[in-house]
Amino acid sequence: MTETLDIARRVLQTEANAIQSLIERLDGQFETAIELLLACRGRAIVTGMGKSGIISRKIAATLSSTGTSAFFLHPAEALHGDLGMVREDDVVIALSHSGETEELVRLLEAIRRIGAKLIALTGTRDSTLGRAADVAIDCGIAEEACPMNLVPTASTTAALAMGDAIAMTLLERKGFKEEEFARLHPGGKLGRRLLRVAAAMHTGDQVPIVAPATPMAQVIHEMSSKRLGMTCVADGGALTGIVTDGDLRRHMESNRDLLTLTASHVMTKNPATIEPDCLAVDALRIMEERRITSLVVVGGGRIEGVVHLHDLWRTQMF
Protein backbone atom coordinates (compact mmCIF):
# COMPACT_ATOMS: atom_id res chain seq x y z
CA MET A 1 0.00 0.00 0.00
CA THR A 2 2.84 2.39 0.81
CA GLU A 3 4.36 1.79 -2.63
CA THR A 4 1.01 2.56 -4.30
CA LEU A 5 0.67 5.86 -2.45
CA ASP A 6 4.29 6.74 -3.18
CA ILE A 7 3.69 6.31 -6.91
CA ALA A 8 0.56 8.46 -6.78
CA ARG A 9 2.34 11.16 -4.77
CA ARG A 10 5.21 11.21 -7.26
CA VAL A 11 2.80 11.65 -10.19
CA LEU A 12 0.94 14.47 -8.46
CA GLN A 13 4.16 16.19 -7.45
CA THR A 14 5.57 15.96 -10.97
CA GLU A 15 2.44 17.51 -12.44
CA ALA A 16 2.32 20.17 -9.72
CA ASN A 17 5.94 21.05 -10.50
CA ALA A 18 5.08 21.32 -14.20
CA ILE A 19 2.37 23.90 -13.49
CA GLN A 20 4.50 25.75 -10.93
CA SER A 21 7.31 26.15 -13.43
CA LEU A 22 4.97 27.89 -15.89
CA ILE A 23 4.46 30.81 -13.52
CA GLU A 24 8.03 32.08 -13.64
CA ARG A 25 8.18 31.63 -17.42
CA LEU A 26 5.13 33.74 -18.25
CA ASP A 27 6.30 36.63 -20.40
CA GLY A 28 5.34 39.08 -23.08
CA GLN A 29 4.27 36.28 -25.41
CA PHE A 30 1.34 35.52 -23.10
CA GLU A 31 0.37 39.19 -23.02
CA THR A 32 0.50 39.38 -26.82
CA ALA A 33 -1.68 36.28 -27.08
CA ILE A 34 -4.29 37.87 -24.84
CA GLU A 35 -4.28 41.06 -26.91
CA LEU A 36 -4.76 39.03 -30.10
CA LEU A 37 -7.77 37.25 -28.58
CA LEU A 38 -9.27 40.47 -27.21
CA ALA A 39 -8.98 42.07 -30.65
CA CYS A 40 -10.35 38.97 -32.42
CA ARG A 41 -13.52 39.74 -34.41
CA GLY A 42 -14.08 36.07 -35.22
CA ARG A 43 -13.76 32.95 -33.09
CA ALA A 44 -11.01 31.25 -31.16
CA ILE A 45 -10.36 27.90 -32.85
CA VAL A 46 -8.50 25.40 -30.68
CA THR A 47 -6.78 22.44 -32.31
CA GLY A 48 -4.54 19.54 -31.33
CA MET A 49 -4.03 15.83 -31.98
CA GLY A 50 -4.33 12.89 -29.61
CA LYS A 51 -4.16 13.80 -25.91
CA SER A 52 -3.53 17.42 -26.91
CA GLY A 53 -6.77 17.26 -28.86
CA ILE A 54 -8.66 16.25 -25.72
CA ILE A 55 -7.12 19.18 -23.84
CA SER A 56 -7.99 21.43 -26.78
CA ARG A 57 -11.66 20.46 -26.51
CA LYS A 58 -11.65 21.41 -22.84
CA ILE A 59 -9.97 24.76 -23.48
CA ALA A 60 -12.48 25.56 -26.24
CA ALA A 61 -15.35 24.66 -23.91
CA THR A 62 -13.97 26.85 -21.12
CA LEU A 63 -13.50 29.79 -23.47
CA SER A 64 -17.02 29.42 -24.84
CA SER A 65 -18.58 29.29 -21.37
CA THR A 66 -16.79 32.43 -20.22
CA GLY A 67 -17.59 34.86 -22.98
CA THR A 68 -15.09 34.00 -25.77
CA SER A 69 -16.68 32.32 -28.79
CA ALA A 70 -14.61 29.20 -29.45
CA PHE A 71 -14.76 25.69 -30.88
CA PHE A 72 -12.49 22.68 -31.36
CA LEU A 73 -11.15 21.82 -34.81
CA HIS A 74 -9.72 18.34 -35.36
CA PRO A 75 -6.53 18.87 -37.37
CA ALA A 76 -6.88 15.65 -39.37
CA GLU A 77 -10.47 16.52 -40.32
CA ALA A 78 -9.31 20.05 -41.15
CA LEU A 79 -7.00 18.57 -43.78
CA HIS A 80 -10.02 16.89 -45.38
CA GLY A 81 -12.43 19.82 -45.68
CA ASP A 82 -13.10 21.20 -42.19
CA LEU A 83 -10.53 23.92 -42.79
CA GLY A 84 -13.43 25.81 -44.34
CA MET A 85 -14.52 26.60 -40.76
CA VAL A 86 -11.53 28.92 -40.36
CA ARG A 87 -11.88 32.56 -41.40
CA GLU A 88 -9.36 35.35 -41.66
CA ASP A 89 -10.73 37.13 -38.59
CA ASP A 90 -10.29 34.03 -36.37
CA VAL A 91 -7.46 33.19 -33.99
CA VAL A 92 -6.21 29.61 -34.04
CA ILE A 93 -4.75 28.18 -30.81
CA ALA A 94 -2.68 25.11 -31.64
CA LEU A 95 -1.46 22.65 -28.97
CA SER A 96 1.56 20.42 -29.53
CA HIS A 97 4.16 19.62 -26.90
CA SER A 98 6.79 18.75 -29.51
CA GLY A 99 5.69 21.43 -31.93
CA GLU A 100 6.23 18.92 -34.71
CA THR A 101 2.85 17.12 -34.80
CA GLU A 102 2.47 16.19 -38.46
CA GLU A 103 -1.20 17.12 -38.85
CA LEU A 104 -0.65 20.54 -37.29
CA VAL A 105 2.47 21.27 -39.31
CA ARG A 106 0.57 20.49 -42.49
CA LEU A 107 -2.08 23.03 -41.48
CA LEU A 108 0.34 25.91 -41.05
CA GLU A 109 0.52 26.99 -44.69
CA ALA A 110 -3.28 26.89 -45.03
CA ILE A 111 -3.82 28.96 -41.87
CA ARG A 112 -1.35 31.55 -43.17
CA ARG A 113 -3.08 31.59 -46.54
CA ILE A 114 -6.47 32.19 -44.89
CA GLY A 115 -4.98 35.01 -42.82
CA ALA A 116 -6.00 33.81 -39.34
CA LYS A 117 -3.67 34.57 -36.44
CA LEU A 118 -1.90 31.62 -34.81
CA ILE A 119 -1.07 31.08 -31.14
CA ALA A 120 1.03 28.04 -30.27
CA LEU A 121 0.99 26.33 -26.88
CA THR A 122 4.12 24.23 -27.13
CA GLY A 123 6.92 22.79 -25.10
CA THR A 124 9.42 23.80 -27.79
CA ARG A 125 9.29 27.38 -29.02
CA ASP A 126 12.03 26.68 -31.56
CA SER A 127 9.90 23.99 -33.22
CA THR A 128 8.20 24.21 -36.60
CA LEU A 129 4.93 25.19 -34.94
CA GLY A 130 6.59 27.63 -32.57
CA ARG A 131 8.48 29.43 -35.32
CA ALA A 132 5.43 29.65 -37.59
CA ALA A 133 3.11 31.05 -34.92
CA ASP A 134 2.42 34.74 -34.34
CA VAL A 135 2.79 33.97 -30.64
CA ALA A 136 4.42 30.94 -29.02
CA ILE A 137 3.61 30.36 -25.34
CA ASP A 138 6.13 28.22 -23.49
CA CYS A 139 4.42 25.17 -21.94
CA GLY A 140 7.60 23.13 -21.59
CA ILE A 141 8.10 20.66 -18.74
CA ALA A 142 11.12 19.03 -17.11
CA GLU A 143 9.65 15.53 -17.29
CA GLU A 144 6.45 13.58 -17.76
CA ALA A 145 4.91 11.83 -14.76
CA CYS A 146 5.22 8.58 -16.69
CA PRO A 147 8.23 6.57 -15.39
CA MET A 148 9.27 5.99 -19.01
CA ASN A 149 8.89 9.72 -19.73
CA LEU A 150 6.65 8.82 -22.66
CA VAL A 151 2.95 9.05 -21.78
CA PRO A 152 1.62 12.64 -22.04
CA THR A 153 0.82 13.49 -18.42
CA ALA A 154 2.62 16.52 -17.02
CA SER A 155 2.72 18.06 -20.51
CA THR A 156 -1.05 17.85 -20.98
CA THR A 157 -1.62 19.11 -17.44
CA ALA A 158 0.61 22.12 -18.17
CA ALA A 159 -1.24 22.86 -21.42
CA LEU A 160 -4.60 22.57 -19.66
CA ALA A 161 -3.49 24.96 -16.92
CA MET A 162 -2.21 27.44 -19.50
CA GLY A 163 -5.52 27.24 -21.32
CA ASP A 164 -7.31 28.04 -18.07
CA ALA A 165 -4.93 30.97 -17.52
CA ILE A 166 -5.82 32.32 -20.95
CA ALA A 167 -9.57 31.88 -20.42
CA MET A 168 -9.61 33.45 -16.95
CA THR A 169 -7.44 36.38 -18.07
CA LEU A 170 -9.84 37.04 -20.94
CA LEU A 171 -12.79 36.75 -18.56
CA GLU A 172 -11.40 39.45 -16.28
CA ARG A 173 -10.17 41.70 -19.08
CA LYS A 174 -13.61 41.56 -20.75
CA GLY A 175 -15.42 42.23 -17.48
CA PHE A 176 -17.45 39.02 -17.80
CA LYS A 177 -20.19 39.16 -15.15
CA GLU A 178 -22.35 36.70 -13.21
CA GLU A 179 -25.36 37.66 -15.32
CA GLU A 180 -23.60 36.57 -18.49
CA PHE A 181 -22.46 33.32 -16.87
CA ALA A 182 -26.04 32.54 -15.85
CA ARG A 183 -27.25 33.30 -19.40
CA LEU A 184 -24.74 30.82 -20.85
CA HIS A 185 -25.50 28.14 -18.21
CA PRO A 186 -29.31 28.13 -17.92
CA GLY A 187 -29.52 24.37 -17.31
CA GLY A 188 -26.61 23.85 -14.95
CA LYS A 189 -26.40 24.05 -11.18
CA LEU A 190 -23.98 26.96 -11.37
CA GLY A 191 -26.34 28.89 -13.60
CA ARG A 192 -29.28 28.20 -11.30
CA ARG A 193 -27.29 29.62 -8.39
CA LEU A 194 -27.10 32.85 -10.39
CA LEU A 195 -30.77 32.87 -11.35
CA ARG A 196 -32.38 36.30 -11.04
CA VAL A 197 -35.64 36.94 -9.22
CA ALA A 198 -37.16 38.27 -12.47
CA ALA A 199 -36.80 34.82 -14.03
CA ALA A 200 -38.67 33.06 -11.21
CA MET A 201 -41.40 35.51 -10.18
CA HIS A 202 -45.11 35.58 -11.02
CA THR A 203 -46.10 38.55 -13.16
CA GLY A 204 -49.11 40.20 -14.76
CA ASP A 205 -52.50 38.64 -14.00
CA GLN A 206 -50.79 35.99 -11.84
CA VAL A 207 -50.01 38.60 -9.18
CA PRO A 208 -52.73 38.98 -6.50
CA ILE A 209 -53.43 42.68 -5.88
CA VAL A 210 -56.23 44.49 -4.03
CA ALA A 211 -56.81 48.09 -3.03
CA PRO A 212 -56.67 49.18 0.65
CA ALA A 213 -60.46 49.63 0.73
CA THR A 214 -61.24 46.20 -0.72
CA PRO A 215 -63.72 44.24 1.47
CA MET A 216 -62.25 41.12 3.07
CA ALA A 217 -64.56 38.80 1.15
CA GLN A 218 -62.95 40.01 -2.10
CA VAL A 219 -59.49 39.91 -0.53
CA ILE A 220 -59.96 36.23 0.38
CA HIS A 221 -61.27 35.50 -3.11
CA GLU A 222 -58.19 37.13 -4.69
CA MET A 223 -55.85 35.14 -2.45
CA SER A 224 -57.66 31.87 -3.21
CA SER A 225 -57.80 32.39 -6.96
CA LYS A 226 -54.10 33.31 -7.32
CA ARG A 227 -52.97 30.52 -4.95
CA LEU A 228 -49.91 32.23 -3.51
CA GLY A 229 -51.12 32.39 0.07
CA MET A 230 -51.07 36.18 0.02
CA THR A 231 -52.10 39.30 -1.83
CA CYS A 232 -50.44 42.65 -2.36
CA VAL A 233 -52.28 45.73 -1.17
CA ALA A 234 -51.58 48.59 -3.55
CA ASP A 235 -52.63 52.19 -3.88
CA GLY A 236 -52.19 53.46 -7.41
CA GLY A 237 -49.61 50.77 -8.19
CA ALA A 238 -47.50 51.52 -5.09
CA LEU A 239 -47.24 48.78 -2.49
CA THR A 240 -48.78 49.72 0.87
CA GLY A 241 -48.85 46.27 2.48
CA ILE A 242 -49.69 42.59 2.08
CA VAL A 243 -52.31 40.24 3.45
CA THR A 244 -51.15 36.68 4.07
CA ASP A 245 -52.77 33.46 5.27
CA GLY A 246 -51.08 34.15 8.59
CA ASP A 247 -52.71 37.58 8.82
CA LEU A 248 -56.12 36.00 8.23
CA ARG A 249 -55.59 33.42 10.98
CA ARG A 250 -54.43 36.00 13.48
CA HIS A 251 -57.39 38.31 12.83
CA MET A 252 -59.90 35.46 12.91
CA GLU A 253 -58.66 34.52 16.37
CA SER A 254 -59.09 38.09 17.67
CA ASN A 255 -62.01 39.34 15.59
CA ARG A 256 -65.08 37.25 14.75
CA ASP A 257 -66.26 39.97 12.34
CA LEU A 258 -63.34 39.59 9.90
CA LEU A 259 -65.58 39.97 6.85
CA THR A 260 -66.69 43.43 8.00
CA LEU A 261 -63.10 44.71 7.62
CA THR A 262 -61.11 45.89 4.61
CA ALA A 263 -57.64 45.01 3.37
CA SER A 264 -56.12 48.05 5.10
CA HIS A 265 -57.35 46.79 8.50
CA VAL A 266 -55.73 43.37 8.13
CA MET A 267 -52.62 43.99 6.03
CA THR A 268 -49.03 43.91 7.25
CA LYS A 269 -47.47 47.29 6.52
CA ASN A 270 -43.92 47.71 5.18
CA PRO A 271 -43.52 44.06 4.07
CA ALA A 272 -40.23 42.59 2.92
CA THR A 273 -39.58 43.22 -0.76
CA ILE A 274 -36.87 42.46 -3.29
CA GLU A 275 -35.81 43.93 -6.63
CA PRO A 276 -36.19 41.91 -9.86
CA ASP A 277 -32.47 41.89 -10.69
CA CYS A 278 -31.47 40.44 -7.30
CA LEU A 279 -30.28 36.83 -7.14
CA ALA A 280 -32.92 34.21 -6.37
CA VAL A 281 -30.65 32.91 -3.60
CA ASP A 282 -30.98 36.31 -1.92
CA ALA A 283 -34.76 35.97 -2.06
CA LEU A 284 -34.45 32.57 -0.43
CA ARG A 285 -32.23 33.98 2.31
CA ILE A 286 -34.74 36.72 3.12
CA MET A 287 -37.58 34.17 3.25
CA GLU A 288 -35.62 31.94 5.61
CA GLU A 289 -34.60 34.82 7.88
CA ARG A 290 -38.15 36.18 8.13
CA ARG A 291 -39.88 32.79 8.01
CA ILE A 292 -42.13 33.79 5.14
CA THR A 293 -43.03 32.07 1.88
CA SER A 294 -43.49 35.00 -0.52
CA LEU A 295 -41.74 38.22 -1.44
CA VAL A 296 -43.18 41.12 -3.38
CA VAL A 297 -40.88 42.14 -6.22
CA VAL A 298 -40.68 45.91 -6.50
CA GLY A 299 -38.87 47.95 -9.15
CA GLY A 300 -38.92 51.71 -9.48
CA GLY A 301 -41.36 51.96 -6.59
CA ARG A 302 -43.99 49.79 -8.31
CA ILE A 303 -45.05 46.16 -7.96
CA GLU A 304 -43.49 44.00 -10.70
CA GLY A 305 -44.31 40.55 -9.39
CA VAL A 306 -44.30 38.05 -6.54
CA VAL A 307 -41.75 35.29 -5.97
CA HIS A 308 -42.86 32.30 -3.91
CA LEU A 309 -40.77 29.71 -2.13
CA HIS A 310 -42.26 27.00 -4.35
CA ASP A 311 -41.04 28.86 -7.44
CA LEU A 312 -37.49 28.57 -6.15
CA TRP A 313 -37.94 24.90 -5.43
CA ARG A 314 -39.13 24.35 -9.00
CA THR A 315 -35.94 25.86 -10.36
CA GLN A 316 -34.02 23.08 -8.52
CA MET A 317 -31.60 25.69 -7.25
CA PHE A 318 -31.13 23.84 -3.95
Legacy VTK file of the C-alpha trace (Angstrom):
# vtk DataFile Version 3.0
C-alpha trace
ASCII
DATASET POLYDATA
POINTS 318 float
0.000 0.000 0.000
2.844 2.385 0.812
4.361 1.788 -2.631
1.014 2.558 -4.295
0.674 5.859 -2.448
4.290 6.739 -3.179
3.693 6.312 -6.909
0.561 8.459 -6.779
2.345 11.163 -4.774
5.205 11.209 -7.262
2.802 11.645 -10.190
0.940 14.471 -8.465
4.157 16.191 -7.447
5.570 15.955 -10.968
2.440 17.508 -12.441
2.317 20.168 -9.718
5.942 21.052 -10.500
5.085 21.321 -14.197
2.366 23.898 -13.489
4.496 25.746 -10.930
7.307 26.149 -13.431
4.969 27.888 -15.888
4.459 30.806 -13.518
8.028 32.076 -13.640
8.184 31.631 -17.424
5.129 33.745 -18.252
6.305 36.631 -20.403
5.337 39.078 -23.084
4.269 36.284 -25.408
1.345 35.517 -23.103
0.367 39.187 -23.020
0.501 39.375 -26.820
-1.684 36.276 -27.083
-4.295 37.874 -24.839
-4.285 41.062 -26.907
-4.762 39.025 -30.103
-7.771 37.251 -28.582
-9.269 40.468 -27.214
-8.985 42.068 -30.655
-10.352 38.974 -32.419
-13.517 39.740 -34.407
-14.084 36.068 -35.219
-13.765 32.949 -33.085
-11.012 31.247 -31.157
-10.361 27.904 -32.850
-8.499 25.399 -30.682
-6.781 22.435 -32.313
-4.544 19.545 -31.330
-4.032 15.830 -31.982
-4.327 12.889 -29.613
-4.158 13.804 -25.911
-3.527 17.422 -26.907
-6.771 17.262 -28.856
-8.659 16.250 -25.719
-7.117 19.175 -23.844
-7.990 21.433 -26.784
-11.657 20.464 -26.507
-11.654 21.408 -22.840
-9.966 24.758 -23.484
-12.482 25.562 -26.237
-15.354 24.656 -23.909
-13.971 26.849 -21.115
-13.502 29.791 -23.468
-17.022 29.421 -24.840
-18.576 29.286 -21.371
-16.787 32.434 -20.218
-17.587 34.857 -22.984
-15.095 33.998 -25.765
-16.685 32.323 -28.788
-14.611 29.198 -29.451
-14.761 25.694 -30.881
-12.489 22.679 -31.361
-11.151 21.816 -34.807
-9.724 18.338 -35.361
-6.528 18.875 -37.374
-6.882 15.653 -39.370
-10.469 16.524 -40.322
-9.307 20.051 -41.152
-6.997 18.573 -43.783
-10.022 16.895 -45.378
-12.425 19.821 -45.678
-13.099 21.199 -42.193
-10.525 23.924 -42.791
-13.433 25.805 -44.344
-14.520 26.602 -40.760
-11.529 28.920 -40.356
-11.884 32.560 -41.401
-9.361 35.355 -41.658
-10.734 37.134 -38.588
-10.290 34.028 -36.372
-7.460 33.191 -33.993
-6.210 29.612 -34.040
-4.755 28.178 -30.812
-2.675 25.106 -31.640
-1.457 22.651 -28.970
1.556 20.423 -29.528
4.163 19.619 -26.896
6.786 18.745 -29.506
5.690 21.435 -31.929
6.228 18.918 -34.714
2.847 17.123 -34.798
2.472 16.187 -38.458
-1.200 17.116 -38.854
-0.650 20.541 -37.287
2.469 21.271 -39.308
0.572 20.487 -42.489
-2.084 23.030 -41.476
0.344 25.911 -41.045
0.516 26.992 -44.686
-3.282 26.886 -45.034
-3.818 28.960 -41.875
-1.349 31.546 -43.166
-3.085 31.587 -46.539
-6.470 32.191 -44.893
-4.978 35.006 -42.820
-6.001 33.814 -39.338
-3.673 34.565 -36.442
-1.903 31.623 -34.807
-1.072 31.084 -31.138
1.032 28.041 -30.269
0.989 26.330 -26.879
4.123 24.229 -27.132
6.924 22.789 -25.104
9.420 23.804 -27.792
9.286 27.378 -29.018
12.035 26.677 -31.561
9.899 23.986 -33.225
8.201 24.210 -36.604
4.925 25.191 -34.939
6.595 27.630 -32.567
8.481 29.429 -35.322
5.433 29.650 -37.592
3.114 31.049 -34.921
2.416 34.745 -34.335
2.792 33.970 -30.641
4.422 30.937 -29.018
3.615 30.361 -25.340
6.126 28.215 -23.488
4.425 25.167 -21.937
7.605 23.126 -21.595
8.100 20.658 -18.739
11.119 19.034 -17.110
9.647 15.529 -17.291
6.447 13.580 -17.757
4.906 11.833 -14.759
5.216 8.581 -16.691
8.227 6.571 -15.385
9.266 5.989 -19.009
8.894 9.723 -19.728
6.655 8.819 -22.657
2.948 9.052 -21.779
1.616 12.637 -22.039
0.825 13.490 -18.418
2.624 16.519 -17.020
2.724 18.064 -20.509
-1.047 17.850 -20.984
-1.619 19.112 -17.442
0.613 22.118 -18.170
-1.240 22.862 -21.421
-4.597 22.569 -19.664
-3.492 24.965 -16.923
-2.207 27.441 -19.497
-5.523 27.244 -21.319
-7.310 28.043 -18.074
-4.927 30.975 -17.515
-5.820 32.319 -20.952
-9.573 31.884 -20.417
-9.611 33.452 -16.954
-7.441 36.376 -18.067
-9.837 37.040 -20.941
-12.788 36.746 -18.561
-11.397 39.445 -16.283
-10.174 41.703 -19.080
-13.610 41.563 -20.747
-15.421 42.234 -17.479
-17.451 39.015 -17.801
-20.192 39.159 -15.145
-22.348 36.696 -13.211
-25.364 37.663 -15.316
-23.602 36.571 -18.494
-22.461 33.324 -16.875
-26.039 32.541 -15.853
-27.246 33.296 -19.399
-24.737 30.821 -20.848
-25.504 28.143 -18.215
-29.310 28.127 -17.920
-29.517 24.367 -17.309
-26.613 23.845 -14.945
-26.403 24.052 -11.176
-23.976 26.959 -11.369
-26.343 28.886 -13.599
-29.279 28.201 -11.300
-27.293 29.620 -8.392
-27.096 32.855 -10.385
-30.772 32.868 -11.352
-32.384 36.301 -11.039
-35.640 36.944 -9.220
-37.157 38.273 -12.471
-36.798 34.820 -14.029
-38.674 33.059 -11.207
-41.403 35.515 -10.177
-45.113 35.577 -11.022
-46.101 38.549 -13.162
-49.110 40.196 -14.762
-52.496 38.635 -13.996
-50.788 35.992 -11.841
-50.015 38.596 -9.184
-52.728 38.981 -6.495
-53.427 42.680 -5.884
-56.228 44.488 -4.032
-56.814 48.090 -3.032
-56.670 49.177 0.653
-60.463 49.634 0.733
-61.245 46.202 -0.722
-63.719 44.237 1.472
-62.245 41.120 3.072
-64.557 38.802 1.148
-62.947 40.014 -2.095
-59.494 39.907 -0.531
-59.957 36.235 0.382
-61.273 35.497 -3.113
-58.194 37.133 -4.688
-55.854 35.139 -2.445
-57.663 31.870 -3.208
-57.801 32.390 -6.963
-54.101 33.314 -7.320
-52.970 30.525 -4.953
-49.910 32.232 -3.508
-51.118 32.389 0.070
-51.071 36.185 0.017
-52.096 39.296 -1.834
-50.441 42.650 -2.355
-52.276 45.731 -1.173
-51.578 48.586 -3.550
-52.627 52.186 -3.878
-52.191 53.457 -7.409
-49.613 50.772 -8.185
-47.496 51.522 -5.092
-47.237 48.779 -2.485
-48.779 49.715 0.874
-48.853 46.274 2.480
-49.694 42.591 2.084
-52.315 40.243 3.448
-51.150 36.675 4.072
-52.768 33.463 5.275
-51.084 34.154 8.589
-52.713 37.584 8.822
-56.120 36.002 8.234
-55.590 33.415 10.978
-54.428 36.005 13.483
-57.386 38.308 12.831
-59.902 35.462 12.906
-58.664 34.518 16.368
-59.089 38.086 17.671
-62.005 39.339 15.586
-65.076 37.250 14.752
-66.261 39.969 12.338
-63.344 39.594 9.901
-65.582 39.970 6.854
-66.689 43.429 8.000
-63.104 44.712 7.625
-61.109 45.888 4.605
-57.645 45.011 3.371
-56.121 48.052 5.098
-57.346 46.790 8.499
-55.732 43.366 8.134
-52.618 43.991 6.033
-49.031 43.912 7.247
-47.471 47.288 6.515
-43.924 47.706 5.182
-43.521 44.058 4.068
-40.229 42.590 2.920
-39.580 43.215 -0.757
-36.873 42.460 -3.291
-35.806 43.934 -6.625
-36.189 41.913 -9.856
-32.466 41.891 -10.693
-31.469 40.438 -7.305
-30.283 36.831 -7.145
-32.918 34.213 -6.374
-30.654 32.912 -3.604
-30.977 36.310 -1.925
-34.761 35.968 -2.064
-34.448 32.571 -0.427
-32.226 33.975 2.308
-34.742 36.718 3.124
-37.581 34.168 3.251
-35.620 31.941 5.607
-34.596 34.817 7.880
-38.147 36.180 8.126
-39.877 32.794 8.014
-42.128 33.789 5.138
-43.034 32.070 1.882
-43.487 34.999 -0.524
-41.739 38.216 -1.437
-43.180 41.123 -3.381
-40.878 42.135 -6.224
-40.679 45.915 -6.495
-38.869 47.947 -9.148
-38.924 51.707 -9.480
-41.362 51.957 -6.590
-43.987 49.786 -8.313
-45.050 46.155 -7.962
-43.493 43.998 -10.696
-44.306 40.546 -9.392
-44.301 38.052 -6.539
-41.751 35.291 -5.969
-42.864 32.298 -3.911
-40.766 29.709 -2.126
-42.258 26.995 -4.350
-41.042 28.861 -7.436
-37.494 28.574 -6.152
-37.936 24.897 -5.433
-39.134 24.345 -9.000
-35.935 25.856 -10.361
-34.021 23.077 -8.519
-31.596 25.687 -7.246
-31.135 23.835 -3.950
LINES 1 319
318 0 1 2 3 4 5 6 7 8 9 10 11 12 13 14 15 16 17 18 19 20 21 22 23 24 25 26 27 28 29 30 31 32 33 34 35 36 37 38 39 40 41 42 43 44 45 46 47 48 49 50 51 52 53 54 55 56 57 58 59 60 61 62 63 64 65 66 67 68 69 70 71 72 73 74 75 76 77 78 79 80 81 82 83 84 85 86 87 88 89 90 91 92 93 94 95 96 97 98 99 100 101 102 103 104 105 106 107 108 109 110 111 112 113 114 115 116 117 118 119 120 121 122 123 124 125 126 127 128 129 130 131 132 133 134 135 136 137 138 139 140 141 142 143 144 145 146 147 148 149 150 151 152 153 154 155 156 157 158 159 160 161 162 163 164 165 166 167 168 169 170 171 172 173 174 175 176 177 178 179 180 181 182 183 184 185 186 187 188 189 190 191 192 193 194 195 196 197 198 199 200 201 202 203 204 205 206 207 208 209 210 211 212 213 214 215 216 217 218 219 220 221 222 223 224 225 226 227 228 229 230 231 232 233 234 235 236 237 238 239 240 241 242 243 244 245 246 247 248 249 250 251 252 253 254 255 256 257 258 259 260 261 262 263 264 265 266 267 268 269 270 271 272 273 274 275 276 277 278 279 280 281 282 283 284 285 286 287 288 289 290 291 292 293 294 295 296 297 298 299 300 301 302 303 304 305 306 307 308 309 310 311 312 313 314 315 316 317
